[in-house]
């Protein structure tokens, strides 16, 4: 499979209460070093809302917000896994945690990993959006 092909990816939380699909080219992921992302081990991949479909589990999702409360961190209230968020840097988009994709293997797809200095968010966000071509 070419890394440049758009395809449907299937994702879920650990217990399977939350399931979703996303249609995207998984060529870039963002590894943030902020306190929440590093503790969760998240690898982010942003998509437009029309590329994302929540198949089940709306009632299982719990919202966590902190600091500016612009970002919406969604997690399963049953198993605690964080499958996606609405990021502060692009609140109108959805940031998929690619580690929650059931048919994704980091070692096989080998997307470009973009480091993001979330500990210094204000100084780093413009550079990140440029790297993601936003």
N, C-alpha and C positions, 0 to 999 in steps of 0.2 A: 504494500500500500504506500502510495506517495504521501509524504507528510503534508503536502499542500492540498489534499483533497478534503472537502467538507463532507462530514458524515454524521450520522446519528450516534451519539454516545448515551449509554444508560447508566444512571447513578442511583445511589440509595444511601441511607444511613446504615448503621451496623445491624439493627434489629429488623430492618425492612419495612418499618412503618411509613417512612418517607421514600418515595420513588419519583424519579424525574428523568427526562430526556433533554438533551441539548444537541443542536445541530451547529457544528463549528469545524474550523480547521484548527487542530490542536498543535500549533507550531511554536507557541510561546507560552510560558508559565512564569508567574512572578513569585519569588520567594522573599517574603517580607520578614524583617528582623524585629518588628515591634513586639511588645510584650504579649499580646494576645495571639498573633499569628505564629510566633516562634514556639509558644507553649502548646498550641494546637498542631503544629507541624503542617500547616496548610500550604499548598501550592495553588495559587490563584490563576484562573483563566476567565477573563471578562467576555461576556456575550450580551447582545441586545435582548430585551425581554421577549421579542418575537422568536428568538432562537431557543428559548427555554420553555419547557412544559412540565409543570408539576402534575404527575400522574395520580399520586395519592399521598395522603398524610398532612394535608393542610391543618387538621386539628391536632396533629402531633408536633407541629412546629412551635417553638418558643423563641421569643425575641430577646436578645441581649444587646444593650447599648451602654456606652460609657463616654466620658469626656464631652465632646461636642454633640453627641447623640445624632450625628448625621449618618453614620454607618449603621446598617441593620445586620446584625450577626444572627443568623437563624440556626437553631440546633434542634435535634429531636429530643423532646422531653422524656422519652422512654430510655434511650441509650446514650444520650449526651453528645452524639456525633454532629459535627458542623458541616453540612453538605454544601451550603452556599450562603452568600451575603449580598447586600447592596452596599458597595464600598463607598467610603467617604470621598474618594477621588473621583468617583463617577456614580453618584447615587441613583441615577436613572438606569444603570446597567446591573447585571447580575454577575457576581464573581463566583464561579464554580470552584469548589475544592476538588481538584482533579484526583486527589487520593480517594474520593468517594465514587469515582466512576468505576463501575463493575467490569467494564470491558476495556479498560485502559491499563497499559503496563508502561511505566516510565522508561524502563530499559529498552523496550521495543520501539516506542514512538520517538523517543529522544528529542523532545521539544527544546527550544532554546530556553534556558533558565535565566531570567532577568532578576538580578538582586535588587531589592528595594530597601532603602534605609528608612524604614518606618519609625525608627527611634528619633529621626530628624525629619519628620513628615513634611513640614512646610517647605524645607529646602529641597526635598527630593521629589515631590509630586510632579512638578513640571517636567523634569527629566524623564520620569516614568511614562507620563502620557505621551511624550515625544517618542520614546522607544516603542510604545504600543501603537504608534501612528494614530493617536486620537486628537 
